[in-house]
């Protein structure tokens, strides 16, 4: 399954990853084409992101993510779109379900497991830790004329 670019220019990029119930068809491959994980698509390159990485993921019922891992300098934010499961950070296990958000800081070993009967679908955003600075005030209201249909 492929990521489709819908539209874009130097100011924006719009993509489509397909229907949520088909996320499991995406595959993460290494440079040789070997499949490292099923149900995972990194979106950063397709979206032309320069300050973060993002992936959409699907874990089948009863299964866990492919491996525990940690990041030395980055933090990850997980948004659970659908399903239910458990998230383990080091030795702490917390329940997760549709609507849950989990932030994992640097140097914390983590993974999740689907404990439900349907796919666990989630979005993961990875950013540099402590890089927010004054970004929360980096906006201005514009007088753009709405062109919505």
N, C-alpha and C positions, 0 to 999 in steps of 0.2 A: 504494500500500500504506500502511496506517495503523498507528500504534502504538496498542495496546490497553491501557487501564488495567485491571488485574486486580482490584486491591484497594488500599485506602489510607485513612489518616486523618491526623491532625496529627503522628503519630509515624513513619509509614512510607508508602511508595508502591511498589507492584509493577506492572510493565508487561510486555508481551510484544511483541517486534518481529517475530515470525514465525520461520520456519525459516531457518537460516544460508544455505542454498542459494537463498533468495529475498530476501536483503538487497539484491541488485542492483535490486529493484523499487522501493526507496525513492528519493525524489528530494528534493534540497535546492533550494528555490525562494526567490527574493527576494520583496520585498513586493508586487511586481506579478504574481506567479505565474510569472515566467520561471524555467525550470529552469537552475540554476547547476551542478549535479553530479548524476549518476546514482549510485545505490548508496551513498547517504549519508543517515543519519538522526540528527539531534541528539536527545539523550535528556534533557537537563537540565530542560526545561520540563515534559515528561511526568512525570518523576520528582520534580518540585518541588525540585530541587537548589538550594542557596543558597551553596555554597562551591566549586563546580567546574562544568565543562561536560563532557559526554561525548557521543561519537558512535560509532555502529557503521557500518562501511564495507565495501564490496566493490569491488575493482578487477579488471576483466576481464583475462584472460591477454594479455600483450604490451602492456598500457597502463600509463600512469603516472597519478598523482593529477592533478586538474585544473589545479593551479598550484603553483609554489614560493611559500612565504610565510614570514613570521616574526611573532613576537609580541614586543612591546616590554617587557611586564611579566610575561607568563605563561610557564610551561613546559608541555610536553605529554609525556605518556607513551603510547607506542604498544605494544599487546599484540597480537602476531600470532596469530590463532586458527587459521588454516589458509592453506595456500599458501606460496609462496616468492617472493623478489624481492630488490631492492636498495633501500637507504635512503640518500639523500644529505643530508648536513648540511654546508652551505657547499660546500667542495671535497672533502669526504671521503665515500667511498661504502663502505658496509658491507653484507654479505649478511644477509638476514633470512629466517626460515622459521617454521613452526609452533613456538610456545613462546618466540619471541624477544620481548624487551622493549627498547624504545629510549626514553630520556629526551632531550628536546631543550630546552635552556635558552633564555632570552630572547635576542633579536637574532641567532638562527641561522637562516639561510634553509634550508628543508628541503622535501623531497617524497620520494615513494617510487614504485617501478615494479615491476609484477608481471612477473617473468621466467619464471614457470612456465607450466604448461598448464591449470591450474585457477584459479578465482577466488582472489584474495588477500583474505582477510577479516580485519579487524582492529578493535580497540576503541581509541579515542583518548580520553584523559582530560586536560583542560586545567585547570590550577590556577594561582593566583597564586604566583609564584616567591618563595622565602624567607618563606613564610607558615606553615610547619609549626610553629614555636615548640615548645611542649611537648605537642603533640597526640598524640605517640607514647605518652604516659602518661595520656591522657584516657579511662580506662575503669575500671570496677570490676566484679568478679565478683558476680553476683546469685544469688538462691535461687529463680529462676523454675522452676515445675513444668513439665516437658516435656509437651506435648500432641500430639506427633507421632503419626501413625497407623502 
